[in-house]
């Protein structure tokens, strides 16, 4: 473990021997790291997956000499367009939550960016649910934003396994992909997939104490003024289209849309929970999302 209790070493231990005789096979010294281990199908090889370089570098395979600690690059995915990883900088920042908890944020930006505090465009991505950890990874489509002077940040937010479950309300533009927005309505309907199995985690709103608590954080009952892009897929059975449409309908009834407060709903009629599967279709989706962010951020 390092100073913040992250596993930073891979050890070889022989059953029946003392732990003091264990052999350190690999140690990660990059601040951006996270480690994952898995064996080959034959069980002859151990693969150590480190995310330390992946935020700005395409997926790569190294041979690692356990005696010398030297890594040799054997294969790297090709990125077209004159890509050079040295043109980008990665950082790990920490943001204090209201209770003092330090929330990690993984950041990448162009090395020529002249940072002006509070003025640079930033896209913050986060996923906070089911105690799932987010590991920084490379994205070729993200280069489109970085080369336009954007900072891209991955917040390891509350709700994941990292640090807890509280979110700030600080943003000018939001993009919600197949979101869980009408919490109370969904959890009141036992015919919806996942509802009954998740009463243990979310609570059962048929009980008064849970109903009012869930209503206090359910997005459809709280979010009113923001520039929001909602995306959903018609055949998604985990975040049903009609639950997302509740947000659109409610905001329309309240008649609160202005140039500074707009909600756009985009539905893919031929896709499921994980959106379109085609290579170019995914790039088209990214382009639409980035265009919305750029347009609304500077209005």
Secondary structure, DSSP 8 states (H G I E B T S, - for coil): --TTS---EEEE--TTS-GGG-EEEEE---TT--EEEEE-TTSS-EEEEE-TTTTTS--EEEEE-TTT--EEEEEE---TTT--GGGEEEEEEEEE-TTS-EEEEEEEEETT----TTTS-EEEE---STT--------TTTHHHHTTT-EEEEE--TTSTTT-S------SEEEEES----HHHHHH-TTSTTTGGGHHHH--TTSHHHHHHHHHH-HHHH--SSEEEEEEETT-SSS-HHHHHHHHHHHHHHT--BTTB-EEEEEETT-BTTB--SHHHHHHHHHHHHHHHHHHHT-
